[in-house]
Amino acid sequence: MKFQSTRNKDLRLDSAETIIRGLSDDGGLFVPVEVPVLEKGELSELAKLSYCERAKRIFSKYMTDFSEDELLECAEKAYTERFNGDTPAPMVKLGENVYMLELWHGPTCAFKDMALQILPHFLVKSAEKAGDGKKTVILTATSGDTGKAALEGFCNVSGTEIIVFYPKDGVSKIQQLQMQTQSGENVCVCGVIGNFDDTQTAVKTIFTDEKIREKLSENGKRFSSANSINVGRLLPQIVYYISAYADLIESEEISEGDVVNVTVPTGNFGNILAAYYAKMMGVPFGKLICASNANNVLTDFLSTGVYSVNRKFYMTESPSMDILVSSNLERLIFELCEKDDGYVKSVMQSLREHGEYSVPDEMLNKIKEHFSAGFTDDEGAEKRIKWLFDKYSYLCDTHTAVAVEVYEKYREATGDNTKTIIASTASPYKFPRAVLKSISGRSLDDDFDAAKEIENISGLSMPKQLRELSEKEPRFTGFCNREDMADFVLSTVGGES
């Protein structure tokens, strides 16, 4: 199995080198040259296995330069000690046809743990295979959850350093505290004056700057990424969608071959893209329902074929989705244009120069075969949190509420009552003020006071790792402008600024 760049399909690398690089030098994203297909009856076989065994089986189809023992070791180290419960990704049935896939039972209480607990193990083994002795500098932009999950995953991992940038006023107080209080000798965090798109664009620019890469190389270091642009992030996400389908078989909710829809709250498009790859592998997923908040650039694109960031940017109560430049959409376009790297380059150039692009009707029709899209604002999400709590005694966060609201609108509009998996992406206690206001109408200024009220109302305890944040002293309180990020990186990793 090889991986190729979306902007240069002649560049083909094995999985270890792909994971090390993170992003192609040409700015493209790596995708599998061929998507492996599940064999007939394989989903029923997977249903009988543990999560780690399922992960090993699926990883082995993509990461053929790793042994099965190596892959199982990575999975067991990632998923057996730092997640609560018998499985890292449990499902909760709501009503007759809805299943909440809870992806937030890891150490940082967000779905990013599902990939970022295993990525460091992939990266260490990949570096061993490379054998060049270079230290890896993880450079990451976050809209809230990736940052903490990456910091936690790479904390004190030998042979690595990690720098996380986040938008100064674009994350929740809990998310900010999680990053600012991170322990570890090899970690660094900095806020950026601007929004996530500013932060992400600057990180990509630094990543592909030849002079900066040369300075790192002179110091025996190289860049890699923990963002969803890294294949090492995408593959573990494919696993949890395949595993979710296998769980439905195992619990006799479905039989192999039954069609199941999937609804995903997403801003950078990586989470729902993983469901699309699972579908390409042969999982009988029907509609992939893309749920956005008020920053509904994905809704417009998936509905009209026009992608434009020339619009108002909203700061919402679902900040991890406050994104206008959805990086992973490039991978979908590459797959749907029959891997025409020249076309992808022209589309990305149009986005860079004009802030927009459009795809032909033929591609839009392909998109609509697989995807449906909708959005809601904070008010819609707030009402849906209360509705879920009142009807099912189920407490969810603001991002998951966006997904449930969009799903309910889709079901009402189409009459499609197909069984549906909804990705639940964060603990409600990561956004306690918004959740409390939703279920009780009360507004409190302090996150931890709000969390106590939620505990009193719901009987659901705040995760220990979040509760302890109130007692920790922030280590990383600095901020910088977007144009100063490159100098910050070089000074942090020992290069000249």
C-alpha positions in Angstrom: 0.0 0.0 0.0 1.3 3.4 -1.0 0.0 6.9 -0.3 0.1 9.8 -2.9 -0.2 13.6 -2.6 -3.5 15.2 -3.8 -1.3 17.7 -5.7 1.2 15.2 -7.1 -0.1 11.7 -7.6 3.3 10.6 -8.8 4.7 11.1 -5.3 4.1 7.7 -3.6 5.2 6.8 -0.1 4.7 4.0 2.3 2.6 4.7 5.5 5.6 5.3 7.8 7.1 8.1 5.6 3.6 9.5 5.0 3.0 9.8 8.8 6.4 11.3 9.4 5.8 14.0 6.7 2.2 14.8 7.7 1.8 17.2 4.8 3.4 16.9 1.4 6.1 19.4 0.4 3.8 20.6 -2.4 1.0 21.4 0.2 -1.0 18.4 -0.8 -2.6 15.9 1.5 -1.7 12.2 1.4 -4.4 9.7 0.4 -4.2 5.9 -0.2 -3.4 5.1 -3.9 -6.1 2.5 -3.7 -8.7 2.2 -0.9 -8.8 -1.4 0.4 -12.1 -3.2 0.2 -13.5 -5.4 3.0 -14.2 -9.0 2.1 -17.7 -10.4 2.1 -18.6 -11.4 5.7 -15.7 -9.5 7.2 -17.9 -7.0 9.1 -19.5 -10.0 10.9 -16.0 -11.3 11.7 -15.0 -7.9 13.0 -18.1 -7.9 15.2 -16.7 -10.8 17.2 -13.4 -9.0 17.9 -12.2 -6.5 20.5 -11.8 -2.9 19.5 -8.0 -3.3 19.4 -8.2 -6.4 17.3 -10.6 -4.6 14.9 -8.2 -1.7 14.7 -5.2 -4.0 13.9 -7.2 -5.7 11.1 -8.2 -2.4 9.5 -4.8 -0.7 9.9 -3.1 -3.7 8.4 -4.9 -3.0 5.1 -3.3 0.4 4.9 -0.1 0.2 6.8 1.6 -2.7 5.1 5.0 -1.6 6.1 4.1 -2.3 9.7 3.8 -5.9 11.1 0.5 -6.9 12.6 2.2 -7.3 16.0 3.4 -3.6 15.7 -0.1 -2.4 14.9 -1.7 -4.4 17.7 0.9 -3.0 20.1 0.1 0.5 19.0 -3.6 0.0 19.4 -3.4 -1.6 22.9 -1.1 1.1 24.2 -3.5 3.7 22.9 -6.9 2.3 23.8 -6.6 0.0 26.9 -5.3 2.2 29.6 -6.4 5.8 29.1 -10.1 5.3 28.1 -13.0 4.7 30.4 -15.1 1.6 30.0 -14.8 -1.6 28.1 -14.5 0.1 24.7 -13.0 3.5 23.8 -16.0 4.2 21.5 -19.3 3.0 23.1 -22.7 3.5 21.6 -25.9 4.6 23.3 -29.2 3.9 21.7 -31.8 6.8 21.7 -35.2 5.9 20.5 -35.8 3.4 17.8 -33.3 4.2 15.1 -30.6 6.5 16.6 -27.3 5.5 18.1 -25.0 8.0 19.7 -21.4 7.0 19.0 -19.6 8.5 22.0 -16.0 9.3 21.0 -15.1 11.3 24.1 -14.2 8.8 26.8 -10.4 9.4 26.5 -8.0 11.5 28.6 -9.1 14.9 27.1 -12.8 14.2 26.8 -13.0 14.8 23.1 -13.1 12.7 19.9 -9.6 13.8 18.9 -8.3 11.3 21.5 -9.4 8.4 19.3 -6.7 9.3 16.8 -4.2 11.3 18.9 -3.6 8.6 21.5 -2.4 6.3 18.8 -0.6 8.7 16.5 2.5 9.1 18.8 2.9 5.3 18.7 2.7 5.3 15.0 5.1 8.2 14.7 7.7 6.6 17.0 7.7 3.4 15.1 7.7 5.3 11.8 10.8 7.2 12.9 12.5 4.0 13.8 11.8 2.7 10.3 13.2 5.9 8.8 16.4 5.4 10.8 17.8 8.9 10.3 18.0 9.8 13.9 16.1 13.1 13.4 13.8 14.5 16.1 10.3 15.2 15.1 8.7 18.6 15.7 4.9 18.3 15.8 3.4 21.6 14.6 -0.3 21.9 15.2 -3.1 24.4 14.8 -6.3 23.8 16.9 -9.8 25.0 17.0 -10.1 23.7 20.5 -9.9 19.9 21.0 -7.0 18.8 18.7 -4.5 20.9 20.7 -5.1 19.3 24.1 -5.4 15.8 22.6 -2.1 16.2 20.7 -0.3 17.6 23.8 -1.6 14.8 25.9 -0.6 12.2 23.3 2.9 13.5 22.7 3.7 14.6 26.2 7.2 13.4 27.0 7.3 11.0 24.0 11.0 10.5 23.2 12.3 12.0 20.0 9.5 14.5 19.7 8.7 18.1 20.5 5.2 19.6 20.0 4.0 23.2 19.4 0.3 24.0 19.5 -1.2 27.2 18.3 -4.8 28.1 19.1 -7.0 31.2 18.3 -6.8 33.4 21.4 -10.5 34.2 21.7 -11.8 31.2 19.7 -11.8 28.3 22.3 -13.8 27.7 25.4 -12.3 28.5 28.8 -12.1 24.8 29.6 -10.3 24.1 26.3 -7.9 26.9 26.9 -7.1 25.8 30.4 -6.5 22.2 29.2 -3.8 23.5 26.9 -2.3 26.2 29.1 -1.8 23.8 32.0 -0.3 20.9 30.0 2.6 19.2 31.7 5.6 17.8 29.9 9.2 18.9 29.0 8.7 18.7 25.2 5.5 20.7 24.9 4.8 24.4 24.0 1.5 26.3 23.6 0.8 29.7 22.2 -2.4 31.7 21.5 -2.8 33.5 18.2 -4.5 36.8 17.7 -7.0 35.8 15.0 -9.4 33.0 14.3 -8.7 29.3 13.5 -8.5 29.8 9.8 -5.7 32.4 10.3 -3.9 30.0 12.6 -4.3 27.0 10.4 -3.2 28.8 7.2 -0.1 30.1 9.0 0.9 26.6 10.2 0.5 25.2 6.7 2.7 28.1 5.4 5.4 27.4 8.0 5.2 23.6 7.2 6.0 24.2 3.5 8.6 27.0 3.9 11.8 25.5 2.5 14.1 27.9 4.5 12.4 26.9 7.8 12.6 23.2 7.0 16.3 23.6 6.1 17.0 25.3 9.5 15.2 22.4 11.3 17.2 19.9 9.3 20.5 21.6 10.3 19.5 21.1 13.9 18.6 17.4 13.3 14.9 17.9 13.3 11.9 17.7 11.0 8.3 18.8 11.0 5.3 16.5 11.2 1.7 17.3 12.0 -1.0 16.1 14.5 -3.7 17.9 12.6 -6.2 15.9 10.6 -4.1 16.5 7.5 -1.9 13.6 8.8 -2.9 10.2 7.5 -2.1 8.9 11.0 -5.1 10.9 12.2 -7.4 9.8 9.4 -6.9 6.0 9.7 -8.0 5.7 13.4 -11.1 7.6 12.5 -12.0 5.2 9.8 -11.6 2.4 12.4 -14.2 3.8 14.8 -16.9 4.0 12.1 -16.2 0.5 10.9 -16.2 -0.6 14.5 -19.5 1.1 15.2 -21.2 -0.8 12.3 -19.7 -4.0 13.7 -21.1 -3.2 17.2 -24.6 -2.9 15.7 -24.1 -6.4 14.2 -22.8 -7.7 17.4 -25.8 -6.3 19.4 -28.2 -7.7 16.7 -29.5 -4.2 16.0 -28.7 -4.9 12.3 -27.5 -7.7 10.0 -24.4 -7.3 7.8 -25.5 -5.5 4.7 -28.2 -3.4 6.3 -27.8 0.3 5.4 -27.0 2.7 8.1 -26.8 6.5 7.9 -24.1 8.6 9.7 -24.4 12.1 11.0 -21.3 14.0 11.9 -20.7 17.5 13.3 -17.6 18.8 11.5 -15.7 22.0 10.6 -12.5 20.7 9.0 -14.3 17.8 7.3 -11.9 15.2 8.6 -14.3 13.3 10.8 -17.0 12.8 8.2 -14.4 12.1 5.5 -13.4 9.1 7.6 -16.9 7.8 7.4 -16.7 8.3 3.6 -13.6 6.2 3.4 -15.3 3.5 5.5 -18.1 3.6 2.9 -15.6 3.3 0.1 -14.2 0.2 1.9 -17.6 -1.4 1.7 -19.4 -0.5 4.9 -23.0 -0.1 3.8 -23.4 3.5 5.0 -26.2 5.4 3.3 -26.3 9.1 3.6 -23.4 10.9 5.3 -25.1 13.9 6.9 -22.7 16.8 7.4 -23.7 19.0 10.3 -22.4 22.6 10.5 -23.0 25.5 12.9 -23.5 29.1 11.7 -20.2 28.9 9.8 -22.1 26.9 7.2 -19.5 26.9 4.4 -19.7 23.1 4.1 -23.5 23.1 3.9 -23.4 25.5 1.0 -20.7 23.5 -0.8 -22.2 20.1 -0.4 -25.6 21.6 -1.6 -24.5 23.8 -4.4 -20.9 22.9 -5.4 -19.7 26.4 -4.6 -17.1 26.8 -1.8 -16.6 30.4 -0.6 -14.8 31.7 2.4 -15.9 35.3 1.5 -18.5 35.4 4.2 -19.0 36.5 7.8 -17.1 34.5 10.4 -19.2 33.6 13.5 -17.8 32.7 16.9 -20.3 30.2 18.3 -20.9 28.0 21.3 -19.5 25.1 19.2 -16.1 26.6 18.7 -14.3 23.5 17.4 -16.5 23.9 14.3 -15.8 27.6 13.8 -13.9 27.0 10.6 -14.2 28.4 7.1 -11.3 26.7 5.4 -12.0 22.9 5.6 -8.7 21.3 4.8 -9.9 17.7 4.4 -12.3 18.6 1.7 -9.3 18.5 -0.6 -9.1 14.7 -0.1 -12.8 14.3 -1.1 -12.3 16.4 -4.3 -9.3 14.3 -5.2 -11.3 11.1 -4.9 -14.3 12.4 -6.8 -12.3 13.9 -9.7 -10.7 10.6 -10.4 -7.4 11.6 -8.8 -6.7 14.5 -11.2 -4.0 16.2 -9.2 -3.8 19.1 -11.7 -7.5 19.8 -11.1 -7.0 19.8 -7.4 -4.1 22.2 -7.6 -6.2 24.6 -9.7 -9.0 24.4 -7.2 -6.7 25.1 -4.2 -5.1 28.0 -6.1 -8.5 29.5 -6.7 -9.3 29.2 -3.0 -6.0 30.8 -2.1 -6.2 33.7 -4.6 -9.9 34.4 -4.7 -11.3 32.7 -1.5 -13.6 30.5 -3.5 -14.0 27.8 -6.1 -16.8 25.7 -7.7 -17.0 22.2 -8.9 -18.8 21.0 -12.1 -22.3 19.6 -11.9 -21.0 16.0 -12.5 -19.0 16.2 -9.3 -21.8 17.8 -7.4 -24.1 15.0 -8.4 -21.5 12.5 -7.0 -21.3 14.5 -3.8 -25.1 14.4 -3.4 -25.1 10.6 -3.9 -23.2 10.3 -0.6 -23.7 13.4 1.4 -26.5 15.5 2.8 -25.8 18.7 4.7 -27.5 21.1 7.1 -26.6 23.7 9.7 -28.1 25.3 12.8 -27.2 28.3 15.0 -26.6 28.4 18.7 -30.3 28.7 19.5 -31.1 25.6 17.6 -28.4 23.7 19.3 -29.4 25.0 22.7 -33.0 23.8 22.2 -31.8 20.4 21.0 -29.7 19.9 24.2 -32.8 20.5 26.3 -34.9 18.3 24.1 -32.5 15.4 24.4 -32.2 15.9 28.2 -36.0 16.2 28.7 -36.9 13.3 26.4 -34.1 10.8 27.0 -32.2 12.1 30.1 -29.3 12.3 27.7 -26.8 15.1 28.2 -24.7 16.2 25.2 -22.3 19.0 24.3 -22.9 21.8 21.9 -21.2 20.2 18.9 -23.2 16.9 19.3 -26.3 19.0 19.6 -25.6 20.6 16.2 -25.4 17.1 14.8 -28.7 16.0 16.4 -30.5 19.1 15.3 -29.3 18.7 11.7 -30.2 15.0 11.7 -33.8 15.7 13.0 -34.2 18.4 10.3 -33.0 15.9 7.7 -35.3 13.2 8.9 -38.3 15.5 8.9 -37.6 16.9 5.5 -36.9 13.5 3.8 -38.9 11.0 5.8 -35.7 8.9 5.9 -36.0 6.7 9.1 -32.9 4.6 8.3 -31.0 3.6 11.4 -28.5 6.4 12.1 -25.2 6.7 13.9 -24.6 10.2 15.3 -21.0 11.0 16.2 -20.9 12.5 19.7 -17.7 14.4 19.8 -17.1 15.9 23.2 -18.1 15.6 26.9 -20.8 18.1 27.8 -18.5 19.3 30.6 -16.1 20.8 28.1 -18.8 23.5 27.5 -20.6 23.7 30.8 -21.9 27.2 30.7 -23.7 26.6 27.4 -25.0 23.2 28.5 -26.3 24.6 31.8 -28.1 27.4 30.0 -29.7 24.9 27.7 -31.1 22.6 30.3 -32.0 25.1 33.0 -32.1 28.6 31.5 -29.5 29.7 34.0 -26.4 31.6 33.0 -23.2 31.5 35.1 -19.9 33.2 34.4 -17.7 30.5 35.7 -17.3 27.2 34.0 -16.7 25.2 37.2 -19.7 26.7 38.9 -21.8 25.8 35.9 -20.4 22.3 36.0 -21.4 21.8 39.6 -25.0 22.9 38.7 -25.1 20.4 35.9 -24.0 17.7 38.2 -26.8 18.6 40.7 -29.4 18.6 37.9 -28.3 15.6 35.9 -26.5 13.3 38.4 -23.7 12.9 35.8 -20.3 13.6 37.3 -17.8 15.9 35.7 -14.8 13.9 34.5 -11.9 14.1 37.0 -9.4 15.4 34.5 -11.6 18.4 33.8 -12.5 19.1 37.4 -8.9 19.2 38.4 -8.2 22.0 35.9 -9.6 24.5 38.4 -6.6 23.8 40.7 -3.9 23.9 38.1 -1.7 26.9 37.4 -1.4 27.8 33.6 2.2 27.4 32.2 1.6 28.8 28.7 -0.1 32.2 28.8 1.6 33.9 25.8 0.1 35.2 22.6 1.5 36.2 19.2 0.3 37.7 15.9 -0.1 35.4 12.9 2.9 37.0 11.2 5.1 36.2 14.2 4.3 32.5 14.3 7.3 31.4 12.2 9.7 33.3 14.4 8.0 31.7 17.5 8.5 28.2 16.0 12.2 28.7 15.2 13.0 30.2 18.6 11.1 27.4 20.3 12.9 24.5 18.5 16.3 26.1 18.6 16.5 27.6 15.1 17.3 31.2 14.4 14.3 33.6 14.4 
